[in-house]
Amino acid sequence: MKGVYFDNASTSWPKAPGVASEMAGYLENIGCNVGRGSYERAYTVARKVYDTREKLCSLFDGEDNKNVIFTANVTQAVNMVLKGFLRQGDHVLISGLEHNAVVRPLEHLKRVGVTYDVIPCDNLGNLEIACIEKMIKPETKAVVMTHGSNVSGSILPIEAVGRICRSQGLYFIVDAAQTAGLHDISMKRANISALCFTGHKGLMGPQGIGGFLVTDDLAEQMDPLLYGGTGSVSDQLDMPDFLPDRFEAGTLNLPGIYGLSSALDYLCSVDKSELLMVEERLTSTFIRGVEAIDGLRLVGNVDIQSRCALVSVECLTRDNAQIAFELDRDYGIMTRVGMHCAPLAHRTLGTYPQGTLRFSFNHFNTQGEVAYALEALQKLTAE
Ligand SMILES: Cc1ncc(COP(=O)(O)O)c(C=O)c1O
């Protein structure tokens, strides 16, 4: 039986070539900390960490290398930005497609008097951008928005929203969990004040490493969420007032940074638009196939230009979870079923509470695998 991995939106696999050996190389041959020891080997690690910030800053067109902050994942990054920045009385706008990584911290912040409203999206996942200006209140501080929905696959128009934020004097905080990697994201063009990313999805690095890129302007408004040792200005009891140390208490995930660095090298060495086209073709074949199967309903847009490489479907004849189970047991096809940690998105898309069955691709997948999954779906939904 084949093993077909269609759960790349959850975490990508395989990882970029070189990631595993780079991490093993660090653990086996280097292994020391950064910013602590005063010996040549520690400086080698410091250079690697610095270079990785530089690669991320260049990939996302950020302000400066020092403004790249490492965290464990995008969830931690979003928490650090929102909790570090928002104060009692502040209001933010979010989209109707947000993941719990955004919604749960905001729900928690309600306890300290932060409020939020949801910019509507239609039931295909298209943002009703014309609503934004009417929803802004005197106390609105920011728009917080996912770039790619992990349920409908919709890509939200961040450059257009960024223009509104610029004209209205709002900060713009973007969750790029599903798009960081092959998709072109420019913080400057989209006027993004904080771009939150995770290393283990489209960036094709390991789990446990992520971060955010922040502008000086927003960083000045933020308090750290974590306090502790940074290896710098250790004579002081306060956190350093400079970046990135201000937001990086405790030892960094160095194996993760080595792995991510290698993944970023891979992304630099390939033609990203070519690989994006490979993913678009897989997505488009899958969508056309789903539309031809009576027992399935496609969730979200048919148009692949405004989509990332993931497709949610609803099974009309049988339980989604049963189909996911049989896809794995009988065909070796790995998918994800349920809420995908995004109940708000399901309410928007009309798939709450039943959830969806999600297929997510990367450019290592093949047209043959997509055809195999469609054949399996045809049989399973007809049973
Ligand atoms: C849109 C979005 N935001 C946030 C996350 C959370 O990612 P992580 O678990 O790496 O923090 C995900 C992961 O599914 C996601 O799809």
The ligand as a Gaussian input file, in Angstrom:
#p B3LYP/6-31G(d) Opt

LIG

0 1
 C       -3.436000      29.893000       9.916000
 C       -2.691000      29.215000      11.031000
 N       -2.291000      29.922000      12.088000
 C       -1.616000      29.353000      13.098000
 C       -1.303000      28.014000      13.099000
 C       -0.554000      27.432000      14.251000
 O        0.708000      26.962000      13.867000
 P        1.743000      26.436000      14.953000
 O        1.110000      25.209000      15.539000
 O        2.985000      26.135000      14.197000
 O        1.910000      27.504000      15.963000
 C       -1.710000      27.230000      12.024000
 C       -1.446000      25.775000      12.013000
 O       -2.270000      24.985000      11.617000
 C       -2.414000      27.845000      10.966000
 O       -2.819000      27.136000       9.906000

